[in-house]
Amino acid sequence: MSTVFAGGCQCGAVRYRVDGPVRFASICNCRMCQKALGNLFGAWAEFDADIVWTRGAPTQFRSSMKVQRGFCSQCGTPLTYQWGDGQPSLTIGSFDHPNEIVPTGELARDNRHPIVGHGDQLVAQEIGKTDEERDILAVLHSFQHPDRDTNRWPANGGRQ
Amino acid sequence: MSDEWPMPAGPLTGGCQCGAVRFRAEALHHNPHVCYCRMCQKATGNLFAALVGVRLEHLTWARGTPARFRSSEHVDRGFCPNCGTPLFYQHDESDRVGMSIGAFDEPHRISLRWQMGSEGKHPSMFDLGEVESLGTTEIADGEEATTAIRLSNNQHPDHDTVDWTPTRSTQP
């Protein structure tokens, strides 16, 4: 039995599907992943099956001779990491249901941001005290693509 | 909201992976946080966004201009148009910009304080103590592979540069 995984960028210009199972899921703390993703680490899922780009395709930045990193040119969402001409890895956060993919491996632990592995020390912030509350409240007017495939996009709105 | 939180003294510099966009922050707001909400996840392709506020008058775009995507009615998300690095979250009415912590040249200096958007919290997050470590990049990828990356690295260094030509991206 094979599960199909689908996902895409925030604006919906790029969408993909890939047959499961996930071969390997991991986070990588290396400085290339941090900087490419503007984050504490990259979170990646690898598959044996070919990725099918069902709408659009990523723009590619060659971060080094061996590696290309794909992203949506319309909204910037990082989508792929590809070593040589091998099968690209996909960013876990771009899947429609990222919680179904749990990393079991970690690369470059030596370059962990100090908080990684100690997240329980963070204080949970109630909605209403930071800027992000407004984004959450504005979800009804979100221009984010829904977490499912759509026949037509943008349906109404899209990139401003 | 208490401002008693250790913040690195400014100025701090940073930018995208390819170096087409660079910024300078004179000071940071005392709110470094991760947000697990689905909008932050999808915008960054990650398990969360890691952001720290910079007051508008403290932020300078030292090189290039970020592209913007209007993620909701009052919010822009900024990114490098050449390499895609997510750079900021900006609400129209806020007097500061939430900058991507990983885009700073020295992200390790910025201590995280809060977590939010817990409705979207990924099951593996944020305690990765049980995740198997594959070692350093050198060990995990092999010396040959990491040497190849090091010798052909197109990533902008983690400091300002006087002259820099970003490697151009390839459209699909």
Contacts between the chains, C-beta under 8 A, distances in Angstrom:
chain1	res1	chain2	res2	distance
A	9	B	42	7.5
A	9	B	45	7.7
A	10	B	39	7.5
A	10	B	42	4.6
A	10	B	43	4.6
A	10	B	69	6.6
A	10	B	71	6.2
A	10	B	77	7.2
A	11	B	69	5.7
A	26	B	134	7.2
A	27	B	47	8.0
A	27	B	128	7.0
A	27	B	131	7.2
A	28	B	137	7.7
A	30	B	137	4.7
A	31	B	155	7.8
A	31	B	158	7.3
A	32	B	17	7.5
A	32	B	149	7.1
A	32	B	153	7.6
A	32	B	155	5.8
A	34	B	102	4.4
A	34	B	107	6.4
A	35	B	16	7.5
A	35	B	17	4.7
A	35	B	85	6.8
A	35	B	102	6.5
A	35	B	103	6.8
A	35	B	155	5.9
A	35	B	156	7.7
A	35	B	158	7.7
A	36	B	17	4.5
A	36	B	83	7.1
A	36	B	84	7.6
A	36	B	85	6.0
A	36	B	155	7.7
A	37	B	44	6.4
A	37	B	45	6.9
A	37	B	46	5.9
A	37	B	85	7.1
A	37	B	86	6.8
A	37	B	102	6.1
A	38	B	16	7.6
A	38	B	44	6.9
A	38	B	50	8.0
A	38	B	85	5.0
A	38	B	86	4.4
A	38	B	87	6.0
A	38	B	100	3.1
A	38	B	101	7.6
A	38	B	102	4.5
A	38	B	103	4.2
A	39	B	44	6.0
A	39	B	46	5.2
A	39	B	48	7.7
A	39	B	49	7.1
A	39	B	50	5.4
A	39	B	86	7.5
A	39	B	100	6.6
A	39	B	101	7.3
A	39	B	102	4.1
A	40	B	34	7.7
A	40	B	50	5.1
A	40	B	101	6.8
A	40	B	102	5.9
A	40	B	107	7.1
A	41	B	46	8.0
A	42	B	46	7.1
A	43	B	46	5.6
A	43	B	47	5.2
A	56	B	172	7.0
A	57	B	172	3.4
A	58	B	172	6.4
A	59	B	84	7.0
A	59	B	169	5.1
A	59	B	170	6.7
A	59	B	171	5.5
A	59	B	172	6.3
A	60	B	169	6.0
A	60	B	170	4.5
A	60	B	172	7.6
A	61	B	17	6.9
A	61	B	18	5.9
A	61	B	82	6.8
A	61	B	83	4.0
A	61	B	84	6.4
A	61	B	154	7.7
A	61	B	167	7.1
A	61	B	169	4.4
A	61	B	170	7.9
A	62	B	154	5.8
A	62	B	167	5.8
A	62	B	169	7.8
A	62	B	170	7.6
A	63	B	17	6.2
A	63	B	18	7.9
A	63	B	83	7.6
A	63	B	153	7.4
A	63	B	154	5.6
A	63	B	155	5.7
A	64	B	148	7.2
A	64	B	149	4.3
A	64	B	150	8.0
A	64	B	152	4.8
A	64	B	153	5.0
A	64	B	154	5.9
A	64	B	155	7.3
A	65	B	148	6.0
A	65	B	149	7.5
A	65	B	151	7.4
A	65	B	152	3.1
A	66	B	145	6.9
A	66	B	148	5.1
A	66	B	149	6.0
A	66	B	152	7.1
A	67	B	149	6.6
A	68	B	170	8.0
A	69	B	17	7.4
A	69	B	83	7.2
A	69	B	84	7.2
A	70	B	84	8.0
A	71	B	79	7.7
A	71	B	83	7.2
A	71	B	84	2.7
A	72	B	84	7.2
A	73	B	81	7.1
A	73	B	84	7.6
A	73	B	169	7.9
A	73	B	171	6.8
A	74	B	69	6.8
A	75	B	43	7.2
A	75	B	69	3.8
A	75	B	71	7.7
A	75	B	77	7.1
A	75	B	79	7.2
A	76	B	43	7.5
A	76	B	67	6.6
A	76	B	69	6.3
A	76	B	77	6.9
A	76	B	78	7.8
A	76	B	79	2.6
A	76	B	80	7.2
A	76	B	81	8.0
A	76	B	84	4.9
A	76	B	85	7.4
A	76	B	86	5.6
A	77	B	42	6.7
A	77	B	43	6.1
A	77	B	44	7.2
A	77	B	45	5.0
A	77	B	84	7.4
A	77	B	86	7.6
A	78	B	44	7.0
A	78	B	45	4.2
A	78	B	46	7.6
A	78	B	84	5.6
A	78	B	85	7.7
A	78	B	86	7.1
A	79	B	45	6.1
A	83	B	145	7.9
A	91	B	45	3.3
A	91	B	46	6.4
A	92	B	45	7.7
A	92	B	46	7.2
A	92	B	47	6.4
A	92	B	122	7.8
A	93	B	41	4.3
A	93	B	42	6.4
A	93	B	44	6.0
A	93	B	45	4.4
A	93	B	46	4.1
A	93	B	47	5.9
A	94	B	42	6.7
A	94	B	45	4.3
A	98	B	41	6.1
A	98	B	47	7.0
A	98	B	122	6.2
A	99	B	122	5.7
A	99	B	123	5.8
A	102	B	122	7.7
A	102	B	123	5.7
A	102	B	124	4.8
A	103	B	124	5.4
A	103	B	128	7.8
A	103	B	131	6.0
A	104	B	131	6.6
A	104	B	132	6.3
A	105	B	131	6.8
A	105	B	132	5.4
A	105	B	133	7.9
A	105	B	134	5.2
A	106	B	128	6.3
A	106	B	131	4.7
A	106	B	132	6.6
A	106	B	133	5.0
A	106	B	134	6.2
A	107	B	134	5.1
A	107	B	135	7.7
A	107	B	137	6.1
A	107	B	140	4.6
A	107	B	141	7.6
A	108	B	136	5.9
A	108	B	137	4.5
A	108	B	140	7.1
A	109	B	133	4.5
A	109	B	134	7.8
A	109	B	135	6.9
A	109	B	136	7.3
A	110	B	135	7.8
A	110	B	136	4.7
A	111	B	136	7.8
A	111	B	137	7.6
A	113	B	50	8.0
A	113	B	101	7.9
A	113	B	107	6.1
A	113	B	108	6.0
A	113	B	112	7.7
A	114	B	108	6.3
A	114	B	111	6.9
A	115	B	111	7.2
A	115	B	112	4.2
A	115	B	126	7.6
A	116	B	126	7.6
A	116	B	128	6.0
A	117	B	127	6.6
A	117	B	128	4.9
A	117	B	129	5.3
A	118	B	126	8.0
A	118	B	127	7.5
A	119	B	34	7.8
A	119	B	115	6.7
A	119	B	125	6.2
A	119	B	126	2.2
A	119	B	127	5.5
A	119	B	128	7.8
A	120	B	126	7.1
A	120	B	127	5.7
A	122	B	33	7.7
A	122	B	34	7.0
A	122	B	112	5.9
A	122	B	113	6.9
A	122	B	114	5.9
A	122	B	115	4.1
A	122	B	126	6.9
A	123	B	113	6.8
A	123	B	114	5.4
A	123	B	115	7.4
A	124	B	114	7.4
A	124	B	115	5.7
A	124	B	116	7.0
A	124	B	118	6.0
A	125	B	33	6.5
A	125	B	114	4.2
A	125	B	115	6.8
A	125	B	116	4.3
A	127	B	116	7.3
A	129	B	1	6.1
A	130	B	31	6.2
A	130	B	33	7.1
A	130	B	114	7.7
A	130	B	116	6.9
A	131	B	53	7.3
A	131	B	89	7.3
A	131	B	91	5.0
A	131	B	94	5.0
A	131	B	96	7.5
A	131	B	98	6.2
A	132	B	35	5.4
A	132	B	37	6.9
A	132	B	40	7.7
A	132	B	89	7.3
A	132	B	98	7.5
A	132	B	116	6.3
A	132	B	117	7.0
A	134	B	74	6.3
A	134	B	75	7.2
A	134	B	91	5.3
A	134	B	93	7.6
A	134	B	94	7.9
A	135	B	37	7.4
A	135	B	39	5.9
A	135	B	71	7.3
A	135	B	72	5.8
A	135	B	74	7.8
A	135	B	75	4.9
A	135	B	89	7.3
A	135	B	91	7.0
A	136	B	37	6.0
A	136	B	39	7.6
A	136	B	117	7.3
A	138	B	72	4.1
A	138	B	73	5.0
A	138	B	74	5.7
A	138	B	75	6.5
A	139	B	39	7.1
A	139	B	72	6.7
A	141	B	72	5.6
A	141	B	73	3.8
A	142	B	39	6.8
A	142	B	71	6.9
A	142	B	72	4.6
A	142	B	73	8.0
A	143	B	69	7.9
A	143	B	70	5.6
A	143	B	71	6.0
A	143	B	72	6.1
A	143	B	73	8.0
A	144	B	38	7.8
A	144	B	39	5.7
A	144	B	42	6.0
A	144	B	43	7.8
A	144	B	71	5.8
A	144	B	72	7.2
A	145	B	42	7.7
A	147	B	38	7.3
A	147	B	42	7.8
A	159	B	69	6.3
A	159	B	70	6.8
A	160	B	69	7.9
A	160	B	70	3.7
